[in-house]
Amino acid sequence: MELALSLAEEAAALGEAPVGAVVVEGTRILAAERNRMQALKDPTAHAEFLAIRAALEVRGTGRLDGCDLYVTLEPCAMCAGAIAHARVRRVYYAAEDVKAGAVENGVRLFDQPTCHHRPEVISGLSAERAENMLISFFRKLRTS
């Protein structure tokens, strides 16, 4: 999670929403990404979406079974869908997202009967640090 938080800080410094994501297989880091929606002018360039794509490329497969995702913010519906389709084993996330989260808030995608893969979810790791980073980032946006 420490690497994901560092990537979130990097994203914030570059004007992106502070979210970082890391995909690991055992002790091996397969991919580490940060939000890049502004830089790529792509609304799908969320940290976890980019990390999943990069990890799939490293693995050379269409699945991430046996892999874990660490992300600083509860995944949205788009990212939760990608997590399920990639068959990520476990999702660790820091800050809860009551507005756009789709794991333990909102649509709770993994709890839907149409969701064919339900990763284990562990929330709250370094939550306070991630929440403070998000609050600070969006406060600065509103005052500028």
N, C-alpha and C positions, 0 to 999 in steps of 0.2 A: 504494500500500500504506500510505502514511503516514496517509491519511484513514481507511482501514479500521482501523488500529491505534488511532487516536484514538477511533473509535467503540467499539472493544473496551474501551478504558479507561473510557469513559462507561458502558458496560454494567456493568462491574465495580463502578463507584461506585454504581450503582443496584441492586446485588444480583443481576445477571444474569451468567451465564457470559460471560467476556470474549471475545466474537467480534464482529467487524465485517466488513461486506462492501460492496463498491462495484462497480457495473456501469458500464462506460464504452463509448462508441462513438467511436472515434478519440480525440480529446482532450476530448470532451463527457461529463460525468458525468450518467448517466441516473438513477441511484438510489444512495443510500448509507443503509445500515441497520445496526442492531446487534441482537443477540439481545434478544427481548422476550417470551420464554416465560412468565416470572413475571408481568410487567405485563399481558399479554393473557390469561393463564391458558389458553394454547394451546401444546401440545407441538410444533406445526408452525411456531411463530414463530421459527425460526432466522434469523440475519442474512441468509444467502444466499437463503433462500426468500423472505423479505420483500423483499429487493433485486430479485430476479427479478420478483416480482409488480409492484413499483413501476415497474421499467424497462419491462415490457410495457405498462403503462398509459401511460407517457410516449410510447412508440413507437406505440401504437395498433395493435399487431400481436400475433400469437400466437407470435412467434419473436424471438430475439435474435441471429440470424445476423449476423456481423460485429462482435459485441460481446464484450468481455472482462470477466471477473469476477475481482476481487481479494478474497481472503478470508483472515482471519488464522489459520484452522484448517482442516485437511483436511476437505472435506465428507463428511458421513455418507451412508448409502445413500439416504435420502429426498431430500437436497439434490442428490446426484449424479444421481438420477433426474430431478429438476426441471431440472438443468443440461442433461442430454441431451435432454429433451423440448423445452426452449426453444431448443435448437440454439446454445448459447453457443459462440463460436469458440475461446476460450482461457481457461483457469483458472489463475490465479496463487494459490498459497496459501503461507502462512508456516510454521506449525507442523504437524508430522506428528501424526496421531492413530492410534496403534497399537491402541487399544481400539475406537473407533467409526468410524474413517475408512473410506471405501469407494472411494477413488481409487487410492492406491498401497498401501493396507493392506486388510485384511478381504476383502470380496467383489470388490474391484477392478472395480466396475461397468462402467467404460468398456471393459474387456478382455473382457467377456462377449459371446458370439456373438449374443445377443438384444438387445444395445444397438445401436440403429440410428444413433446419432451419438456420435462420440468426439472431444471437444474436445482441443486441444493442452493439456498440463498442464506447468506450470513450478512447481516446489516449492522451498521453502527461503528465499524472500525475507523478510528480517527475522525469520527463524525463532527466533533466540535471544530477541529481545524478546518475541515472541508467546508462546513457551514459558514464559519467566519470569513473564509476566503470568498465564498459566493456573495455573502452579505456586503462585504467591502467592495467587491467588483461592481455589483449592481447599484450600490449607493453612489459610487463615483460616476457611473453612467448617468444617473438621474440628476446629479448636480452639475454635470458639464454641459 
